[in-house]
Amino acid sequence: MSDMHTPLEGLLVIDVATFIAAPYCAALLSEFGAEVLKVEHPIGGDPCRNFGTPSQRGDTLAWLSEARNKKSITLDLRAKNGAETFRQLCSRADIVTENFRPGTLEKWGLGYDVLAQDNPRLIMLRVSGYGQDGPYRDRPGFARIAHAVGGLAYLAGMPKDTPVTPGSTTLGDYLSGLYGAVGVLLALHEREKSGKGQYIDVALYESVFRLTDELAPAYAMYGAVRERHGPHIKTAVPLGHFRTKDDKWVAFACTTDKLFERLCRAMGRLELASSHLYGRQAQRLESRHEVNQIVAAWAGSLNRDDVLSLCLAAGAPCGPLNTIADIFGDRQFVARRNLVAMEIPEMNGDAIIIPNVIPRLSETPGRIQSLGPRLGEHTDGILKDVLGLDEEQIKGLHENKVV
């Protein structure tokens, strides 16, 4: 596997961002062959190192997983020599990823216009809460705020109850990292034709807003404001989550009459799919409460595995609401190697298990070569091998606390 060609081989990425969003983009690029140099402040480094569950190594499991494949170099961008060293790195790079508040890099003399003078082919991903312009550009950005501003959090939760965070992960950060990766790949493709780089402007709230299906056109055309519907939706029935006898949960997704008929077959209640009861979508929508009660009563009378087995036999769309414990025991996750074990040398060869690479490429698949690095682990090597500095120059940077 290590000798296999990867699509982004030969690309150099400078990741000067923190936490998840832009660093996630850099991690995705690294999985497909790009070399990623993680630039961190000499004191403390990326705050993601301390975010989440601590590992025996001292940093967190989130860091070990999300900083995969990266090399760490410490650099104080506020120091004159630090900024100059960063410019030198960027002059040799293909891509820079950053998520400072807009104007921060410019304040340090490291904005895209400056870096592009040194390297016109440079591509820069800029992730922020609200984008590089607009009246909110100077506001701090966090995924939870993006979920709120982008219209998603308002829809999450039970009707008329407190809106909840859509999942406990930083969804907006990961989404922005994905959109950032798409933007970088588009910019790389354009650079092949024009020879010029560009910057990509990704806002956390925009990444979230883009997921809201017909919310905007429905409001613009009909003034419709969608409210919270809990585990169900208004456009199809039954489509939602149902508790089983063993206090677990299953999801049904009957979006067509045919799929509802299959669920009725699984329930042994084929008469429910007749035209004089609930066989047509319009009938089910009119009687949504009644239909959901019938399905809930059936699911609640059986253990989860029995519900799944009956639905599978009938071809009805049904799936378990998996906990992470369920996922570790799920044959599908095992078959597709969605979880991969990585050894941590500093922990006596102990391993942690992390999500594997996606998407899957048939001929040039991605790979995970290392976990998140120790702070400054590769500083001297990068200064020597990438910038060509000698021992005296490197020693001077250490003595001046630039690295």
SEDREN-648178 format. One record per residue (C-alpha): x, y, z; residue number from 1. Coordinates in steps of 0.5 Angstrom, whole numbers, padded with zeros to 4 digits. Last residue first. Example, Ala and Ser with C-alpha at 12.3 -4.5 7.8 and 13.67 -1.06 7.14 Angstrom:
BEGIN
[atom [0027, -0002, 0014], 2]
[atom [0025, -0009, 0016], 1]
//
This chain:
BEGIN
[atom [0020, 0057, 0033], 403]
[atom [0021, 0064, 0033], 402]
[atom [0024, 0063, 0040], 401]
[atom [0030, 0068, 0039], 400]
[atom [0035, 0062, 0041], 399]
[atom [0031, 0057, 0037], 398]
[atom [0031, 0061, 0031], 397]
[atom [0038, 0062, 0032], 396]
[atom [0040, 0055, 0032], 395]
[atom [0036, 0054, 0025], 394]
[atom [0041, 0059, 0022], 393]
[atom [0047, 0056, 0025], 392]
[atom [0045, 0049, 0023], 391]
[atom [0044, 0051, 0016], 390]
[atom [0037, 0053, 0013], 389]
[atom [0035, 0049, 0006], 388]
[atom [0028, 0052, 0006], 387]
[atom [0024, 0045, 0005], 386]
[atom [0030, 0040, 0008], 385]
[atom [0033, 0044, 0013], 384]
[atom [0027, 0048, 0016], 383]
[atom [0023, 0042, 0015], 382]
[atom [0027, 0037, 0019], 381]
[atom [0028, 0042, 0025], 380]
[atom [0021, 0043, 0026], 379]
[atom [0019, 0036, 0025], 378]
[atom [0016, 0034, 0032], 377]
[atom [0014, 0042, 0033], 376]
[atom [0008, 0039, 0038], 375]
[atom [0008, 0032, 0037], 374]
[atom [0004, 0029, 0031], 373]
[atom [-0003, 0027, 0030], 372]
[atom [-0003, 0020, 0027], 371]
[atom [0001, 0017, 0022], 370]
[atom [0001, 0014, 0015], 369]
[atom [-0007, 0014, 0014], 368]
[atom [-0009, 0012, 0006], 367]
[atom [-0012, 0015, 0000], 366]
[atom [-0014, 0010, -0006], 365]
[atom [-0011, 0011, -0013], 364]
[atom [-0014, 0005, -0017], 363]
[atom [-0021, 0004, -0014], 362]
[atom [-0022, 0011, -0010], 361]
[atom [-0026, 0011, -0004], 360]
[atom [-0028, 0017, -0001], 359]
[atom [-0027, 0017, 0005], 358]
[atom [-0021, 0015, 0009], 357]
[atom [-0022, 0011, 0016], 356]
[atom [-0025, 0013, 0022], 355]
[atom [-0020, 0012, 0028], 354]
[atom [-0018, 0006, 0033], 353]
[atom [-0012, 0007, 0038], 352]
[atom [-0007, 0003, 0038], 351]
[atom [-0002, 0001, 0044], 350]
[atom [0006, 0000, 0041], 349]
[atom [0009, 0002, 0048], 348]
[atom [0005, 0009, 0048], 347]
[atom [0010, 0013, 0045], 346]
[atom [0010, 0009, 0039], 345]
[atom [0002, 0010, 0038], 344]
[atom [-0001, 0005, 0033], 343]
[atom [-0006, 0006, 0029], 342]
[atom [-0013, 0002, 0028], 341]
[atom [-0017, 0003, 0022], 340]
[atom [-0025, 0003, 0023], 339]
[atom [-0029, 0004, 0016], 338]
[atom [-0026, -0003, 0014], 337]
[atom [-0031, -0004, 0009], 336]
[atom [-0033, -0011, 0012], 335]
[atom [-0032, -0009, 0019], 334]
[atom [-0037, -0003, 0018], 333]
[atom [-0042, -0007, 0015], 332]
[atom [-0041, -0012, 0020], 331]
[atom [-0043, -0008, 0026], 330]
[atom [-0040, -0009, 0032], 329]
[atom [-0036, -0003, 0033], 328]
[atom [-0042, 0001, 0030], 327]
[atom [-0046, -0001, 0036], 326]
[atom [-0042, 0001, 0041], 325]
[atom [-0041, 0008, 0037], 324]
[atom [-0049, 0008, 0038], 323]
[atom [-0053, 0006, 0032], 322]
[atom [-0060, 0008, 0030], 321]
[atom [-0062, 0002, 0027], 320]
[atom [-0064, 0002, 0020], 319]
[atom [-0071, 0001, 0016], 318]
[atom [-0073, 0001, 0009], 317]
[atom [-0078, -0004, 0007], 316]
[atom [-0075, -0010, 0003], 315]
[atom [-0080, -0015, 0006], 314]
[atom [-0074, -0019, 0009], 313]
[atom [-0070, -0013, 0011], 312]
[atom [-0076, -0010, 0014], 311]
[atom [-0078, -0017, 0018], 310]
[atom [-0070, -0018, 0020], 309]
[atom [-0070, -0010, 0022], 308]
[atom [-0076, -0011, 0027], 307]
[atom [-0073, -0017, 0030], 306]
[atom [-0066, -0014, 0031], 305]
[atom [-0070, -0008, 0035], 304]
[atom [-0074, -0012, 0039], 303]
[atom [-0081, -0013, 0038], 302]
[atom [-0088, -0010, 0041], 301]
[atom [-0085, -0002, 0040], 300]
[atom [-0084, -0003, 0033], 299]
[atom [-0091, -0005, 0032], 298]
[atom [-0094, 0001, 0037], 297]
[atom [-0090, 0006, 0033], 296]
[atom [-0092, 0004, 0026], 295]
[atom [-0099, 0004, 0028], 294]
[atom [-0098, 0011, 0032], 293]
[atom [-0094, 0014, 0026], 292]
[atom [-0100, 0012, 0022], 291]
[atom [-0105, 0016, 0026], 290]
[atom [-0101, 0022, 0027], 289]
[atom [-0100, 0022, 0020], 288]
[atom [-0107, 0022, 0018], 287]
[atom [-0107, 0027, 0012], 286]
[atom [-0100, 0025, 0011], 285]
[atom [-0102, 0018, 0010], 284]
[atom [-0108, 0020, 0005], 283]
[atom [-0104, 0024, 0001], 282]
[atom [-0098, 0019, 0000], 281]
[atom [-0103, 0014, -0002], 280]
[atom [-0104, 0007, 0001], 279]
[atom [-0107, 0009, 0008], 278]
[atom [-0114, 0007, 0008], 277]
[atom [-0119, 0006, 0002], 276]
[atom [-0113, 0005, -0003], 275]
[atom [-0110, -0001, 0001], 274]
[atom [-0103, 0000, 0004], 273]
[atom [-0106, -0001, 0011], 272]
[atom [-0109, -0008, 0009], 271]
[atom [-0102, -0011, 0008], 270]
[atom [-0102, -0011, 0016], 269]
[atom [-0097, -0017, 0017], 268]
[atom [-0092, -0011, 0020], 267]
[atom [-0087, -0013, 0014], 266]
[atom [-0092, -0013, 0009], 265]
[atom [-0094, -0006, 0012], 264]
[atom [-0087, -0004, 0011], 263]
[atom [-0087, -0006, 0004], 262]
[atom [-0093, -0002, 0002], 261]
[atom [-0090, 0004, 0005], 260]
[atom [-0084, 0003, 0000], 259]
[atom [-0089, 0002, -0005], 258]
[atom [-0093, 0009, -0003], 257]
[atom [-0087, 0013, -0003], 256]
[atom [-0082, 0016, 0002], 255]
[atom [-0083, 0011, 0007], 254]
[atom [-0076, 0012, 0011], 253]
[atom [-0076, 0008, 0018], 252]
[atom [-0071, 0009, 0023], 251]
[atom [-0070, 0004, 0029], 250]
[atom [-0069, 0005, 0036], 249]
[atom [-0067, 0001, 0042], 248]
[atom [-0071, 0000, 0049], 247]
[atom [-0072, -0007, 0048], 246]
[atom [-0079, -0006, 0046], 245]
[atom [-0077, -0002, 0040], 244]
[atom [-0077, 0006, 0040], 243]
[atom [-0079, 0009, 0033], 242]
[atom [-0075, 0014, 0029], 241]
[atom [-0077, 0018, 0023], 240]
[atom [-0081, 0017, 0016], 239]
[atom [-0088, 0014, 0016], 238]
[atom [-0090, 0018, 0013], 237]
[atom [-0087, 0024, 0008], 236]
[atom [-0087, 0031, 0007], 235]
[atom [-0088, 0033, 0014], 234]
[atom [-0082, 0031, 0018], 233]
[atom [-0081, 0026, 0024], 232]
[atom [-0076, 0025, 0029], 231]
[atom [-0078, 0032, 0032], 230]
[atom [-0082, 0037, 0027], 229]
[atom [-0079, 0043, 0029], 228]
[atom [-0081, 0049, 0025], 227]
[atom [-0081, 0051, 0017], 226]
[atom [-0083, 0058, 0016], 225]
[atom [-0087, 0058, 0009], 224]
[atom [-0088, 0065, 0006], 223]
[atom [-0090, 0062, 0000], 222]
[atom [-0085, 0063, -0006], 221]
[atom [-0079, 0066, -0002], 220]
[atom [-0081, 0061, 0004], 219]
[atom [-0081, 0055, 0000], 218]
[atom [-0075, 0057, -0004], 217]
[atom [-0071, 0058, 0002], 216]
[atom [-0072, 0052, 0006], 215]
[atom [-0072, 0047, 0000], 214]
[atom [-0066, 0043, 0002], 213]
[atom [-0063, 0046, 0008], 212]
[atom [-0056, 0044, 0007], 211]
[atom [-0053, 0050, 0004], 210]
[atom [-0054, 0054, 0010], 209]
[atom [-0049, 0050, 0014], 208]
[atom [-0044, 0051, 0009], 207]
[atom [-0046, 0058, 0009], 206]
[atom [-0046, 0059, 0016], 205]
[atom [-0038, 0057, 0017], 204]
[atom [-0036, 0061, 0011], 203]
[atom [-0031, 0059, 0006], 202]
[atom [-0027, 0064, 0001], 201]
[atom [-0023, 0060, -0003], 200]
[atom [-0016, 0064, -0006], 199]
[atom [-0013, 0064, -0012], 198]
[atom [-0007, 0061, -0016], 197]
[atom [-0005, 0062, -0023], 196]
[atom [-0002, 0058, -0029], 195]
[atom [-0009, 0059, -0033], 194]
[atom [-0010, 0052, -0035], 193]
[atom [-0007, 0047, -0029], 192]
[atom [-0009, 0053, -0025], 191]
[atom [-0016, 0052, -0026], 190]
[atom [-0016, 0044, -0024], 189]
[atom [-0012, 0046, -0018], 188]
[atom [-0017, 0052, -0016], 187]
[atom [-0023, 0046, -0017], 186]
[atom [-0019, 0042, -0012], 185]
[atom [-0018, 0047, -0007], 184]
[atom [-0026, 0049, -0007], 183]
[atom [-0028, 0042, -0006], 182]
[atom [-0023, 0041, 0000], 181]
[atom [-0026, 0048, 0003], 180]
[atom [-0033, 0045, 0002], 179]
[atom [-0031, 0039, 0006], 178]
[atom [-0027, 0043, 0011], 177]
[atom [-0033, 0047, 0011], 176]
[atom [-0038, 0041, 0013], 175]
[atom [-0033, 0039, 0018], 174]
[atom [-0033, 0045, 0022], 173]
[atom [-0041, 0046, 0021], 172]
[atom [-0042, 0039, 0024], 171]
[atom [-0038, 0040, 0030], 170]
[atom [-0040, 0034, 0033], 169]
[atom [-0046, 0033, 0038], 168]
[atom [-0051, 0032, 0033], 167]
[atom [-0056, 0038, 0031], 166]
[atom [-0055, 0042, 0037], 165]
[atom [-0062, 0043, 0040], 164]
[atom [-0068, 0048, 0039], 163]
[atom [-0072, 0048, 0046], 162]
[atom [-0079, 0045, 0045], 161]
[atom [-0085, 0048, 0041], 160]
[atom [-0084, 0041, 0037], 159]
[atom [-0078, 0037, 0039], 158]
[atom [-0071, 0038, 0037], 157]
[atom [-0067, 0041, 0031], 156]
[atom [-0070, 0046, 0026], 155]
[atom [-0068, 0052, 0029], 154]
[atom [-0061, 0049, 0029], 153]
[atom [-0061, 0048, 0022], 152]
[atom [-0062, 0056, 0020], 151]
[atom [-0055, 0058, 0018], 150]
[atom [-0054, 0063, 0024], 149]
[atom [-0056, 0057, 0029], 148]
[atom [-0051, 0052, 0026], 147]
[atom [-0046, 0057, 0025], 146]
[atom [-0046, 0059, 0032], 145]
[atom [-0045, 0052, 0034], 144]
[atom [-0039, 0051, 0029], 143]
[atom [-0036, 0057, 0032], 142]
[atom [-0034, 0064, 0028], 141]
[atom [-0032, 0070, 0032], 140]
[atom [-0035, 0077, 0029], 139]
[atom [-0031, 0081, 0024], 138]
[atom [-0034, 0079, 0018], 137]
[atom [-0041, 0080, 0020], 136]
[atom [-0042, 0086, 0016], 135]
[atom [-0040, 0083, 0010], 134]
[atom [-0033, 0081, 0007], 133]
[atom [-0028, 0075, 0008], 132]
[atom [-0033, 0070, 0010], 131]
[atom [-0038, 0069, 0016], 130]
[atom [-0035, 0064, 0021], 129]
[atom [-0028, 0064, 0018], 128]
[atom [-0025, 0059, 0013], 127]
[atom [-0020, 0062, 0008], 126]
[atom [-0017, 0056, 0003], 125]
[atom [-0011, 0059, -0001], 124]
[atom [-0008, 0057, -0007], 123]
[atom [-0001, 0059, -0009], 122]
[atom [0001, 0060, -0017], 121]
[atom [0003, 0067, -0016], 120]
[atom [0008, 0065, -0011], 119]
[atom [0012, 0071, -0008], 118]
[atom [0007, 0076, -0010], 117]
[atom [0001, 0071, -0008], 116]
[atom [0004, 0071, -0001], 115]
[atom [0003, 0079, -0001], 114]
[atom [-0004, 0079, -0004], 113]
[atom [-0006, 0073, 0000], 112]
[atom [-0005, 0076, 0007], 111]
[atom [0002, 0075, 0011], 110]
[atom [0004, 0082, 0013], 109]
[atom [0002, 0081, 0020], 108]
[atom [-0004, 0085, 0020], 107]
[atom [-0006, 0082, 0013], 106]
[atom [-0006, 0075, 0016], 105]
[atom [-0011, 0078, 0022], 104]
[atom [-0016, 0081, 0017], 103]
[atom [-0021, 0076, 0017], 102]
[atom [-0021, 0072, 0023], 101]
[atom [-0016, 0066, 0023], 100]
[atom [-0018, 0060, 0019], 99]
[atom [-0012, 0058, 0015], 98]
[atom [-0010, 0053, 0009], 97]
[atom [-0005, 0054, 0005], 96]
[atom [-0004, 0051, -0002], 95]
[atom [0002, 0050, -0007], 94]
[atom [0008, 0051, -0003], 93]
[atom [0015, 0054, -0004], 92]
[atom [0013, 0061, -0003], 91]
[atom [0009, 0059, 0002], 90]
[atom [0015, 0056, 0006], 89]
[atom [0019, 0063, 0005], 88]
[atom [0013, 0067, 0007], 87]
[atom [0013, 0063, 0014], 86]
[atom [0020, 0064, 0015], 85]
[atom [0019, 0072, 0014], 84]
[atom [0013, 0072, 0019], 83]
[atom [0017, 0068, 0024], 82]
[atom [0023, 0073, 0023], 81]
[atom [0019, 0079, 0024], 80]
[atom [0015, 0075, 0030], 79]
[atom [0008, 0075, 0030], 78]
[atom [0008, 0069, 0026], 77]
[atom [0011, 0065, 0031], 76]
[atom [0013, 0058, 0028], 75]
[atom [0013, 0051, 0031], 74]
[atom [0013, 0046, 0025], 73]
[atom [0009, 0040, 0026], 72]
[atom [0008, 0034, 0020], 71]
[atom [0001, 0032, 0018], 70]
[atom [-0001, 0025, 0016], 69]
[atom [-0007, 0025, 0022], 68]
[atom [-0008, 0032, 0025], 67]
[atom [-0016, 0029, 0026], 66]
[atom [-0015, 0023, 0029], 65]
[atom [-0009, 0024, 0034], 64]
[atom [-0012, 0031, 0035], 63]
[atom [-0019, 0028, 0037], 62]
[atom [-0016, 0023, 0041], 61]
[atom [-0013, 0029, 0046], 60]
[atom [-0005, 0031, 0047], 59]
[atom [-0002, 0028, 0053], 58]
[atom [0001, 0021, 0050], 57]
[atom [-0004, 0017, 0055], 56]
[atom [-0010, 0021, 0051], 55]
[atom [-0014, 0026, 0053], 54]
[atom [-0021, 0026, 0051], 53]
[atom [-0023, 0033, 0047], 52]
[atom [-0020, 0039, 0046], 51]
[atom [-0013, 0040, 0048], 50]
[atom [-0009, 0039, 0042], 49]
[atom [-0015, 0042, 0038], 48]
[atom [-0012, 0049, 0041], 47]
[atom [-0006, 0048, 0036], 46]
[atom [0000, 0050, 0039], 45]
[atom [0001, 0051, 0046], 44]
[atom [0007, 0056, 0046], 43]
[atom [0011, 0055, 0039], 42]
[atom [0005, 0057, 0035], 41]
[atom [0003, 0052, 0030], 40]
[atom [0005, 0051, 0023], 39]
[atom [0002, 0044, 0020], 38]
[atom [0006, 0042, 0014], 37]
[atom [0002, 0037, 0010], 36]
[atom [0005, 0033, 0004], 35]
[atom [-0001, 0032, -0001], 34]
[atom [-0002, 0024, -0002], 33]
[atom [-0009, 0023, -0002], 32]
[atom [-0010, 0022, 0006], 31]
[atom [-0006, 0029, 0006], 30]
[atom [-0011, 0033, 0002], 29]
[atom [-0017, 0030, 0007], 28]
[atom [-0012, 0032, 0013], 27]
[atom [-0011, 0039, 0010], 26]
[atom [-0019, 0040, 0009], 25]
[atom [-0020, 0038, 0016], 24]
[atom [-0015, 0043, 0018], 23]
[atom [-0019, 0048, 0015], 22]
[atom [-0025, 0047, 0019], 21]
[atom [-0023, 0043, 0025], 20]
[atom [-0019, 0047, 0031], 19]
[atom [-0013, 0051, 0028], 18]
[atom [-0011, 0054, 0021], 17]
[atom [-0003, 0055, 0019], 16]
[atom [-0004, 0048, 0015], 15]
[atom [0002, 0049, 0009], 14]
[atom [0000, 0044, 0004], 13]
[atom [0006, 0042, -0001], 12]
[atom [0003, 0038, -0007], 11]
[atom [0008, 0032, -0010], 10]
[atom [0003, 0027, -0009], 9]
[atom [-0004, 0029, -0010], 8]
[atom [-0007, 0023, -0013], 7]
[atom [-0004, 0017, -0010], 6]
[atom [0001, 0012, -0013], 5]
[atom [0002, 0006, -0009], 4]
[atom [0009, 0004, -0005], 3]
[atom [0006, 0005, 0002], 2]
[atom [0000, 0000, 0000], 1]
//
